[in-house]
Amino acid sequence: METKILPIDSRSLQLAEKLLSEGKLVAFPTETVYGLGADARNDEAVKLIYATKGRPSDNPLIVHVDKDYDIAQLVTDIPDYAKLLAKAFLPGPLTMVYKSRGVVSPVVSCGLDTLAVRVPSHKGAQQFLKFVGMPVAAPSANLSKHVSPVTAQHVYSDLGGRIELILDGGKCSGGIESTVLDCTGCVPCVLRSGLVTRDMIARVAGECDEYHMVEGERVRSPGMKYKHYSPRCATALYDYAHREEAFKAYKNCLAEGRRAYMLCDSGVAEQFGARYVLELGRSENEIAANLYDKLREGERLADIIIAVAPEKQDGVMVGVMNRLSKACG
């Protein structure tokens, strides 16, 4: 199968609509990561997502819609706090879980009675979703457990020959997947941390809980259970307090003849002056935006990535640490 990478224009959007209507898959950009999309109403198309990625069949998907789409067609029992949150953060990197009307394929939610809905802010994603005019089920457009893709080329390196079309919208600006928020209770509850933080949600909704998965419980959101985001090389993760140990390990690996790279923020990079470094940046948003890109760069260059956790652990860094610990822990 030939995989085309095309800029987002009338020609590529027409092709995308055709492919989705035929039950095929299309990769598309969002502000967080690239998604692998299928018509959410088509059982076989949604199953094809799982087969193409090698994704566990009990890991639910998110449905993407454009900003003018009436989500009441898909879900019910939308609480007042959810309407306030939608007004504050959408379009944007926030996925909201509601009771499903059963309009989309039950394969999307793995048989659960809920549905996760997202309205991405990426201009290209909005063009795509508006043009196709359907709810699009989409996880990240990579092979299961590998580092999530933030460029069209990342998608191609994983799925080239497996899908027919990648819509190229440039590098994703957000870098880590959306926050997933359970809106089925009296109080919103974070299922997966991301760029919209628990504190940001609480300031709008009045309060916000955070869910901690219990062993043996069914997965309620993507990213909760399985190993994710892993580069194809050895990794080691050190706490910020143990950064000197990380640097010693880096030097020891080099002395052994291994291609070692440090993955760290700019402050740590400057402190140790390592020659081979995957520098994430200084601010929370820079670190989030660069994480997957640097992990992908590292797997091309290194035998081992020695990661140092950022000193700051709250806010956006909760989501960053969730991904970093699953990638390198």
C-alpha positions in Angstrom: 0.0 0.0 0.0 1.3 3.4 -0.9 1.1 6.1 1.8 0.7 9.7 0.6 1.8 12.6 2.7 -0.2 15.6 1.5 -0.7 19.2 2.7 -4.2 20.1 3.8 -6.0 21.6 0.9 -9.2 20.9 -1.1 -7.6 18.0 -3.0 -6.4 16.1 0.1 -9.6 16.8 2.0 -11.7 15.3 -0.8 -9.4 12.2 -0.7 -9.7 12.0 3.1 -13.5 12.1 2.9 -13.5 9.4 0.3 -11.2 7.1 2.3 -13.2 7.6 5.5 -16.5 6.9 3.7 -14.9 3.6 2.4 -14.1 2.5 5.9 -10.4 3.3 5.6 -8.1 5.3 7.9 -6.6 8.8 7.6 -3.9 10.3 9.8 -4.4 14.0 10.7 -2.7 16.6 12.9 -4.0 18.1 16.1 -2.4 20.7 18.4 -1.2 17.8 20.7 -0.2 14.8 18.5 -1.2 13.3 15.2 -4.4 11.1 15.2 -5.3 8.0 13.3 -8.9 8.6 12.2 -11.8 6.5 11.1 -15.6 7.0 10.8 -16.7 6.6 14.4 -20.0 5.2 13.3 -18.5 2.3 11.3 -17.7 -0.8 13.4 -15.3 -2.3 10.9 -13.4 1.0 10.4 -12.9 1.4 14.1 -11.7 -2.2 14.4 -9.2 -1.4 11.7 -7.7 1.3 13.9 -7.0 -1.3 16.6 -5.6 -3.8 14.0 -3.4 -1.2 12.3 -1.8 0.1 15.5 -1.7 -3.3 17.3 -3.7 -1.5 20.1 -5.2 -3.6 22.9 -9.0 -4.0 22.3 -10.0 -2.8 25.8 -8.3 0.6 25.4 -11.1 3.1 24.4 -10.8 5.8 21.7 -11.6 9.5 21.6 -14.1 10.9 19.1 -13.0 14.2 17.4 -15.5 16.8 16.0 -15.3 20.3 14.6 -16.1 23.4 16.7 -19.6 23.8 15.3 -20.6 20.2 15.7 -23.5 19.7 18.2 -22.1 17.1 20.6 -25.7 16.6 21.9 -26.1 14.4 18.9 -23.5 12.0 20.4 -23.9 12.3 24.2 -26.4 13.1 26.9 -26.6 14.5 30.4 -24.2 17.3 29.9 -23.7 19.0 33.3 -23.6 22.8 33.7 -19.9 22.7 34.7 -19.1 20.9 31.5 -20.7 23.7 29.5 -18.6 26.3 31.4 -15.4 24.2 30.7 -16.2 23.9 27.1 -16.6 27.6 26.8 -13.3 28.2 28.6 -11.1 25.6 26.9 -12.6 24.4 23.6 -11.5 24.2 21.0 -8.3 22.9 22.7 -6.5 20.0 24.3 -9.3 18.9 26.6 -11.3 15.6 26.1 -14.6 15.4 27.9 -16.3 12.1 28.8 -20.1 11.9 28.8 -22.8 9.4 28.8 -23.1 8.1 25.2 -26.3 8.2 23.1 -25.1 5.1 21.3 -24.8 6.8 18.0 -21.2 5.8 17.3 -19.8 2.3 17.2 -19.6 0.5 20.6 -16.1 -0.5 19.6 -15.0 3.1 20.2 -15.7 2.9 23.9 -14.9 -0.8 24.2 -18.5 -1.5 25.3 -18.7 1.2 28.0 -21.8 3.4 28.2 -19.6 6.6 28.0 -18.0 8.5 25.1 -14.9 10.7 25.1 -15.3 13.7 22.8 -12.6 16.2 21.8 -12.7 19.5 19.8 -9.0 20.1 18.6 -7.9 23.7 18.1 -5.4 22.9 15.3 -6.5 24.8 12.2 -5.8 21.8 9.9 -7.8 19.5 12.2 -10.7 21.9 12.1 -10.6 22.0 8.3 -10.5 18.3 8.1 -13.3 17.6 10.6 -15.5 20.3 9.1 -15.0 19.0 5.6 -15.7 15.3 6.4 -18.7 16.3 8.6 -18.6 13.1 10.7 -17.4 12.1 14.2 -13.9 10.8 13.7 -12.6 8.2 16.2 -8.8 8.6 16.6 -6.0 7.5 18.9 -2.5 8.7 18.3 -1.2 7.8 14.8 1.6 5.5 15.8 2.2 1.8 16.5 1.0 0.8 19.9 3.4 1.5 22.8 5.8 3.6 20.6 6.4 7.3 21.1 3.5 9.4 19.9 3.9 11.3 16.6 4.2 15.1 16.5 5.1 15.3 12.8 3.8 13.7 9.6 7.1 12.0 9.1 6.8 10.4 12.6 3.5 9.0 11.4 5.0 7.7 8.2 7.9 6.0 10.0 5.4 3.9 12.0 2.5 3.5 9.6 4.0 3.9 6.1 2.5 1.2 4.0 -0.3 0.5 6.5 -2.5 3.6 5.7 -3.2 5.5 2.5 -3.1 9.1 3.6 -1.4 11.4 6.1 -2.6 15.0 6.2 0.5 17.1 6.9 -0.2 20.0 9.3 3.3 20.7 10.4 4.8 20.0 13.9 2.2 19.8 16.7 2.6 22.7 19.1 1.3 21.0 22.3 3.3 17.9 22.3 1.5 15.6 24.8 -2.0 14.2 24.5 -5.1 16.0 25.7 -6.3 16.0 29.2 -9.2 13.5 29.6 -11.9 14.7 32.0 -14.8 12.5 33.3 -17.9 14.7 33.2 -20.4 12.0 34.2 -20.4 12.9 37.9 -21.3 15.8 40.1 -17.7 16.9 40.0 -15.3 16.7 37.1 -12.6 14.2 37.5 -9.2 14.0 35.6 -8.6 10.6 34.1 -5.5 11.6 32.2 -3.4 14.7 32.8 -2.4 17.1 30.0 -2.0 20.7 29.0 -5.3 21.7 30.6 -4.4 21.2 34.3 -6.5 20.1 37.2 -6.1 23.6 38.8 -7.2 25.3 35.5 -10.3 23.1 35.5 -11.1 23.7 39.2 -10.9 27.5 38.7 -13.7 27.2 36.2 -15.8 24.4 37.6 -15.3 25.2 41.3 -13.6 21.9 42.1 -12.0 19.0 40.3 -11.1 15.4 41.4 -8.3 13.2 40.1 -8.8 9.6 39.4 -6.4 6.8 40.4 -6.9 3.5 38.7 -7.5 0.4 40.8 -5.8 -2.8 39.8 -8.1 -5.0 37.7 -10.5 -2.2 36.9 -11.6 -1.7 33.3 -9.8 1.1 31.4 -11.9 4.3 31.4 -9.6 6.4 29.3 -6.7 6.1 26.8 -3.3 6.2 28.5 -4.4 4.8 31.9 -3.2 1.2 31.8 -0.8 0.2 29.1 2.9 0.9 28.5 3.1 3.9 26.2 5.4 6.4 24.5 8.5 4.1 24.5 11.5 4.8 22.3 13.2 1.9 20.6 16.4 2.0 22.6 17.4 1.4 26.2 16.2 4.1 28.7 16.9 5.1 32.3 15.0 7.7 34.3 16.4 9.7 37.3 14.7 12.0 39.7 15.8 15.6 39.6 17.4 15.1 43.0 19.6 12.4 41.5 20.7 14.3 38.5 24.4 13.9 39.4 24.0 10.2 39.4 22.4 10.4 36.0 25.4 12.3 34.7 27.8 9.7 36.1 25.7 7.0 34.4 25.9 8.9 31.2 29.7 9.2 31.4 30.1 5.5 32.3 28.0 4.5 29.3 30.2 6.6 27.0 33.3 5.1 28.6 31.9 1.6 27.8 31.5 2.7 24.1 27.8 3.0 24.2 26.0 5.9 22.4 24.5 7.7 25.4 22.4 10.8 25.4 20.9 12.8 28.3 17.3 13.9 28.0 16.7 16.9 30.3 15.6 20.5 30.6 17.9 23.4 29.7 18.9 24.0 33.3 20.2 20.5 33.8 21.9 20.6 30.3 23.7 23.7 31.3 24.7 22.4 34.7 26.5 19.4 33.4 27.5 20.4 29.9 27.0 17.0 28.4 28.1 16.7 24.8 25.3 14.5 23.8 22.0 16.0 25.0 18.4 16.0 24.0 17.4 19.4 25.4 13.7 19.8 26.2 13.7 23.6 26.9 13.0 25.7 30.0 9.2 26.4 30.3 6.5 23.8 31.0 5.0 24.3 27.6 8.4 24.0 25.8 9.2 20.8 27.7 5.8 19.3 26.8 6.0 20.4 23.2 9.5 18.9 22.7 9.2 15.6 24.7 8.1 13.2 22.0 10.2 14.9 19.3 13.3 14.5 21.4 12.4 10.9 22.4 12.1 10.1 18.6 15.4 11.9 17.9 17.0 9.9 20.8 16.0 6.5 19.5 17.7 7.4 16.1 20.9 8.5 17.7 21.4 6.6 21.0 21.9 3.2 22.4 20.6 4.5 25.7 18.7 7.6 26.7 19.4 8.8 30.3 16.5 11.0 31.3 16.4 13.5 34.2 13.0 14.4 35.5 12.3 18.2 35.7 12.4 19.8 39.1 8.9 21.2 38.7 6.3 18.5 39.1 2.9 20.3 39.2 0.7 21.9 36.6 1.5 20.8 33.0 4.4 18.8 34.4 2.0 16.3 35.9 1.1 15.3 32.3 4.8 15.4 31.2 5.9 13.2 34.1 3.1 10.8 33.3 4.4 10.3 29.8 8.1 10.5 30.8 7.7 7.8 33.4 5.9 5.5 31.0 8.4 6.1 28.3 11.6 5.8 30.4 10.6 4.4 33.8 
